[in-house]
Each structure stands twice: as C-alpha cells, then as structure tokens.
Amino acid sequence: MNLRTPGPTTLPPGVQEALARQMINHRGSEFRDLTKRVTAGLKTVFQTENDLLILTGSGTGGLEAAVVNLFSPGERVLAVTVGVFGDRFARAAQCFGLDVARLSFPMGSAADPGAIADALAADPSITSVLVTHNETSTAVTNDLESIARVVNGADRLLVVDAISSLGAIDLPTDQWGCDVVVTGSQKSLMIPPGLAMVSMSPRAWEAAASSRIPSFYWDLAAAKKSLEKGVTPWTPAVGLFFALDAALEMMLREGLPAIFQRHRRVAEYCRKGLKEAGWELLADHERASNTVTAVKVPEGIEARLIQTILRERDGIVVASGQGDLEGKILRVGHLGYVDVPDLQPVVEAFGRIAAETR
Ligand SMILES: *Cc1c(COP(=O)(O)O)cnc(C)c1O
C-alpha cells in the first residue's frame, strides 16, 4: 500500500529493522547512550539549544504536557486556530480550567499575525499564545515566523503545535523565539506513533515553576531531572527509541536544508498535478502546506467512494476530512519518507477518477 495519510507515515526499511531489535535495560548504560544520542539529534532537528524532552504518548500527550506544566486554572491564553488541531489544543487548555480566548480563521486560510497582535494588545491579561504551525486538517501552514515576532514583541509565551511540520518544514525554534515546541513521532520523523517531543525555553521553565495544575505522568520537570541521568521517569517506549535513532541518523545524513527542499518539491508536484487534473484545493495557495494537500470533493460525489477506489484499484490510502470537513475533502500526506515518485501514482489515480466522474 502507498500510505498517503498525514501520519502515521511510511517507515523506511532501516527503521523497520530497528524495530525488530531485542529489548534492553532502560536503566542501563546502553539506553543512557541512546537517550543522549537521540536527544542531541532531536535538538538539531528542532534547531534549538533549549531542553528537549521525549515523552511516551501520542502527539496530543505532548500538547497536554505543555498545558499542565505551563499554566494555572483561570489563566487567560489566546488559542489561535485554523482547523481541527487548533481547536483540539484550545480544548485541551479548556479541559484544565484555563480561560481560553479563541481566535479562529476560516478553513483553508492561515492565521493573520496582525489580528493576533490586535488581540494581544486589546487584552493584557493574556499570558500566552497557543498556535498550530501546520494545520493538518486543512493543509495550511501558518506564518509562524511573523506570529512569533508578534508574540515575542508583546512579551507573551509562545507554545507551538509542530506535530505535522517539524522535520519537514523549516522551524528554527531558537531563532524565531518559540518557547515550547511539540511534535510527535509518526509524522515527519518516520517512526511509528507513540512518542511526543517537547522543547522548553528558559522562559517556559519560569512559567512552569508557578503552574498550579498538577501533573504526574506528564511532569516535565521530572523528565528534565531524569534526563540529566540519561533516563526517563517512567518506562519509555524503548523500541521507538531504537527506531528514532535510525530515523535521526537518516535525517542528519540528508541534512535539514535538503529535507525541507524535498518536501517543498514533492508538495509542489502534488498540488500542480492535482490542479491540472481538475481538482480544486482547499488551502490558500500562498499558505499551502508542504506536508499535506487537501482536495475538495465535488458536490454529488461520495468522498468515501473515492477513498475506496484509490485503495482497491490503485493501492493508495488517503485520509478523509475531519470535523466539519468530513465528506468534503480528502487529504494526501506527503511527509517523512517520501519523494516525487511516491506521489506520481497518486496524481495519476486522481486524474483517472476526475476523468471518470466528469
Ligand atoms: C497528528 C497531529 C496531532 C495529533 O497527534 P496524535 O499523535 O494523534 O495525538 C496534533 N496536531 C497536529 C497538527 C497533528 O498533525
């Protein structure tokens, strides 16, 4: 199967081999060396010298960890949302009693940094901004560099969901001043689901010191303390650490600039091919994502039927729309272990379906 969902993504052969390894002691020297190596590798991919913590859980666990470690009940935060994942981050904050101001933008559009600046200027009680770098549900990449400039200029904390961008789309964490950046294992990092990674700036640790939300499993201060000894507070997903080690070696060998360029090339090929085949895309052209493309399903055609045809006739698996977009779009993932030849059959298959339904 040509797995073209925006996570989980296809595993490279070297990662599959790493997953077949025998277990080791997660409190022994071999695991300590492994932890040091993957943490250093991740810091390179995050482009940060901040603390970098690896948690066992899905990406959402990383978002929850950020919320419970940084904030207090009643604290006012601005949740910038352009789709399902922005809404999810806002809901996670609400769940722990935060006072969430939502700034939403239409599906397919990116967030307007000027509107964020206005919202922060109008409400001095907002301490922090939660934002999605790449909105996987609409295939839109926010202008995080401009958003970070606005948030830093207003002296607020910036917390970024980079789960479907980090390691595929440029995100210089330190240069842009992103206090907290969260990603997950099953997207650009090319390993199975089950790990979340969180970077924490000194300013984020300061906020964490006064947080009044209790945390136990997601306690990042405990994770940092353990990491100083090369371990994790709880038993980690050891097998995924093996996989991460193999994936990071591949990524560092290719180099970040080449990885970003490859994702740009694949995304442009995909968008151009689908448009030429007569499909309309959801995302605004200038902010279209380099990791996922959302195709509009024409009126009167069942999205599910297209998915079935792609799967059964062409061996291609694409993702459905989420939330309000269910049945209205299909999403083609092109992140991680991917290059143009993986998308060529997808563009061709969509072309055949367009011709048949016309
Ligand atoms: C995939 C994704 C998530 C959710 O991660 P899970 O691993 O499913 O918990 C959150 N945010 C974005 C932007 C994503 O793409």
The ligand as a Tripos MOL2 file, in Angstrom:
@<TRIPOS>MOLECULE
LIG
   15    15     1     0     0
SMALL
NO_CHARGES

@<TRIPOS>ATOM
      1 C1         -1.3000   14.4710   14.1210 C.3       1 LIG1
      2 C2         -1.4790   15.7880   14.7780 C.ar      1 LIG1
      3 C3         -1.8080   15.9230   16.1360 C.ar      1 LIG1
      4 C4         -2.2290   14.7640   16.9820 C.3       1 LIG1
      5 O1         -1.2820   13.9070   17.3120 O.3       1 LIG1
      6 P1         -1.6920   12.4550   17.8830 P.3       1 LIG1
      7 O2         -0.3710   11.7730   17.7540 O.co2     1 LIG1
      8 O3         -2.7770   11.9010   17.0250 O.co2     1 LIG1
      9 O4         -2.0970   12.6240   19.2850 O.co2     1 LIG1
     10 C5         -1.8890   17.1820   16.6870 C.ar      1 LIG1
     11 N1         -1.6580   18.2700   15.9610 N.ar      1 LIG1
     12 C6         -1.3560   18.2000   14.6510 C.ar      1 LIG1
     13 C7         -1.1360   19.4600   13.8910 C.3       1 LIG1
     14 C8         -1.2620   16.9590   14.0230 C.ar      1 LIG1
     15 O5         -0.9840   16.8790   12.7220 O.3       1 LIG1
@<TRIPOS>BOND
     1     1     2 1
     2     2     3 ar
     3     2    14 ar
     4     3     4 1
     5     3    10 ar
     6     4     5 1
     7     5     6 1
     8     6     7 2
     9     6     8 1
    10     6     9 1
    11    10    11 ar
    12    11    12 ar
    13    12    13 1
    14    12    14 ar
    15    14    15 1
@<TRIPOS>SUBSTRUCTURE
     1 LIG1         1 GROUP 0 **** ****
